[in-house]
Amino acid sequence: MNTLMLSLLFLLLTLVLFYANQALHKRHPHFLLTPAICTSAILIVIVQATSTPFATYFGETRWLPWLLGPATVAFALPIFQERKLIRKHWLALSLGSCAGIVASVAATLLLDRLLGVHGDMARSLLARSVSTPFALEASRHMGGSAQLTGIFVVMTGLFGLMLGKPLLKLLPLRMRIARGAPYGAAAHGFGLSVARRVGTEEGAVASLTMIFSGVVTVLLAPLLGHLLG
């Protein structure tokens, strides 16, 4: 079988597994059945078992990560639908997003000092809390590794899925915007999916904070990279 045909088969397999996993997760919403975890694990096993080079798998499936850009832009729809709410609380949302960025940078600098996380790894960690298209662009300006950044973004999102609800239950947050903002600021698209299940306002606020945090992170990327030398 030629490389192109094998790559197309992997594209079809990825789509089938994802949508089957998504349907299963809706019926049985267990953390381990989350498509980002379960589908990825199955694909890793198949690729390893068949000794398929990553370049072959990525050949035609490269269109899937490319869709992350348009998908991020599509988050503007719930923002537009909830524009009155956003105009009313724009200052609190902006400050909340900035606080999330500061917390992320502070945690990375702390790891840099305590654990010796230097160089590419530290720069790649800085952009972990924003959506993948923003994170990759920011990492490029910081001098980080796109591969490491992608891994850290997924890990951050999964922690947001796993710990988001328990942590928010411990915090005395009564306003719906206060419950939605942390998901978008700290766990990007993964957090947004949880926030949308909580409520429409929470989802809209999570979309706003995710996009705002991403834009600010990209704009500040050269400065943030300079902080780590």
C-alpha positions in Angstrom: 0.0 0.0 0.0 1.4 3.4 -1.0 2.0 6.1 1.5 -0.8 8.4 0.2 -3.4 5.6 0.6 -2.2 4.7 4.0 -2.3 8.3 5.1 -5.9 8.7 3.8 -6.9 5.5 5.7 -5.5 7.0 8.9 -7.5 10.2 8.3 -10.7 8.2 7.9 -9.8 6.1 11.0 -9.2 9.2 13.1 -12.5 10.7 12.1 -14.5 7.5 12.7 -12.8 6.8 16.1 -13.4 10.4 17.2 -17.1 10.6 16.4 -17.7 7.1 17.8 -15.9 8.1 20.9 -17.8 11.3 21.1 -21.1 9.4 21.0 -19.9 7.0 23.6 -18.8 9.8 25.9 -22.3 11.5 25.6 -23.9 8.3 26.9 -21.2 7.5 29.5 -19.5 10.9 30.5 -16.5 9.4 32.2 -13.3 11.3 32.2 -11.3 8.5 30.7 -13.8 8.3 27.8 -13.1 11.9 26.8 -12.3 11.9 23.0 -9.0 13.7 23.6 -7.9 10.9 25.8 -9.5 7.7 24.6 -9.2 8.4 20.8 -5.6 9.6 21.1 -4.7 6.5 23.1 -6.2 4.1 20.6 -4.5 5.9 17.7 -1.2 5.8 19.4 -1.5 2.0 19.9 -2.5 1.5 16.3 0.3 3.6 14.9 2.8 1.9 17.2 1.5 -1.6 16.5 1.7 -1.1 12.7 5.1 0.6 12.9 3.7 3.6 10.9 6.0 6.6 10.7 4.5 9.8 12.2 5.1 11.5 8.8 2.9 9.0 7.1 0.1 9.4 9.7 0.4 13.2 9.6 0.4 13.3 5.8 -3.4 13.8 5.3 -4.4 14.2 8.9 -2.6 17.5 8.9 -5.9 19.1 7.8 -7.4 18.3 11.3 -5.0 20.5 13.3 -5.3 23.2 10.6 -9.1 23.4 11.4 -8.2 24.6 14.9 -7.7 28.1 13.5 -11.2 28.4 11.9 -12.7 26.6 15.0 -11.2 29.3 17.3 -12.6 32.0 15.1 -16.0 30.4 15.3 -16.0 31.0 19.1 -16.8 34.6 18.2 -20.5 33.5 17.7 -21.4 33.0 21.4 -19.4 36.1 22.2 -21.6 38.1 19.8 -24.8 36.5 21.1 -23.8 37.5 24.7 -22.4 40.9 23.8 -24.7 42.8 26.2 -23.3 40.7 29.1 -19.8 41.3 28.0 -20.2 45.0 27.6 -21.6 45.1 31.1 -18.7 43.2 32.7 -15.9 43.9 30.3 -13.5 45.2 33.0 -13.9 42.2 35.3 -13.4 39.8 32.4 -10.4 41.6 31.1 -8.8 41.7 34.5 -9.6 38.1 35.0 -7.9 37.1 31.8 -4.8 39.1 32.6 -4.8 37.5 36.1 -4.8 34.0 34.4 -1.9 35.0 32.2 0.1 36.3 35.2 -0.6 33.1 37.2 0.6 31.0 34.3 3.8 33.0 33.8 4.5 33.0 37.6 4.0 29.2 37.8 6.5 28.7 34.9 9.0 31.0 36.5 8.7 29.1 39.7 9.3 25.8 38.0 12.2 27.4 36.2 13.8 28.4 39.6 12.9 25.3 41.6 13.2 22.4 39.1 15.6 23.8 36.6 13.1 23.8 33.7 15.2 25.9 31.4 15.5 26.6 27.7 12.9 25.3 25.2 10.9 23.5 27.8 10.3 26.6 29.9 9.5 28.8 26.9 7.1 26.1 25.6 5.4 25.9 29.0 4.6 29.7 29.0 1.9 29.3 26.4 0.2 26.2 27.8 -3.0 27.9 29.1 -4.2 29.3 25.7 -5.8 27.6 22.7 -3.5 25.7 20.4 -3.4 28.2 17.4 -2.5 31.0 19.8 -0.1 28.8 21.8 1.9 27.7 18.8 2.2 31.3 17.5 3.3 32.6 20.9 5.8 29.7 21.3 7.3 30.6 18.0 7.9 34.2 19.1 9.3 33.0 22.4 11.7 30.6 20.9 10.0 27.5 22.2 9.2 24.1 20.7 6.0 23.7 18.8 5.9 19.9 19.6 6.4 20.6 23.4 3.9 23.4 23.4 1.3 21.2 21.8 1.8 18.5 24.4 1.7 21.0 27.3 -1.5 22.6 25.9 -3.3 19.2 25.8 -2.0 18.3 29.3 -3.3 21.7 30.7 -6.7 21.2 29.0 -7.0 17.7 30.5 -6.2 18.9 33.9 -8.9 21.6 33.4 -11.4 18.9 32.5 -10.5 16.8 35.5 -10.1 19.4 38.2 -12.2 22.3 36.9 -15.5 21.4 38.5 -14.1 20.2 41.9 -12.0 23.4 42.2 -14.9 25.7 41.3 -17.1 24.0 43.9 -14.6 25.0 46.5 -14.6 28.6 45.5 -17.5 31.0 46.5 -18.3 32.0 43.0 -22.0 32.8 42.6 -22.1 34.8 39.3 -22.3 32.9 36.1 -19.6 34.9 34.5 -17.3 34.2 37.4 -17.8 30.5 36.9 -17.2 30.6 33.2 -14.1 32.8 33.0 -11.7 30.4 34.7 -12.4 27.7 32.2 -11.5 29.8 29.2 -8.5 31.5 30.9 -6.9 28.4 32.2 -8.1 25.4 30.2 -8.8 26.9 26.7 -10.9 24.7 24.4 -11.2 21.8 26.8 -12.5 24.2 29.5 -14.8 25.8 27.1 -16.5 22.5 26.3 -17.2 22.1 30.0 -18.4 25.7 30.5 -20.9 25.3 27.6 -22.4 22.3 29.3 -22.8 24.3 32.5 -24.7 27.1 30.7 -24.9 29.4 27.7 -23.5 32.5 29.6 -20.7 30.4 31.1 -19.8 29.2 27.6 -19.9 32.7 26.1 -17.7 34.1 28.9 -15.3 31.1 28.5 -15.0 31.9 24.8 -14.2 35.5 25.4 -11.6 34.9 28.1 -10.0 32.1 25.9 -9.6 34.4 22.9 -8.6 37.4 24.9 -6.0 35.4 26.8 -4.7 34.0 23.5 -4.4 37.4 21.8 -2.6 39.0 24.8 -0.2 36.0 25.2 0.8 36.3 21.5 1.3 40.1 21.8 3.4 39.6 25.0 5.3 36.6 23.7 8.6 38.4 22.9 8.6 39.9 26.4 7.7 36.7 28.1 10.4 34.8 26.3 12.9 37.5 27.4 12.0 36.8 31.1 13.4 33.3 30.7 16.6 34.6 29.0 
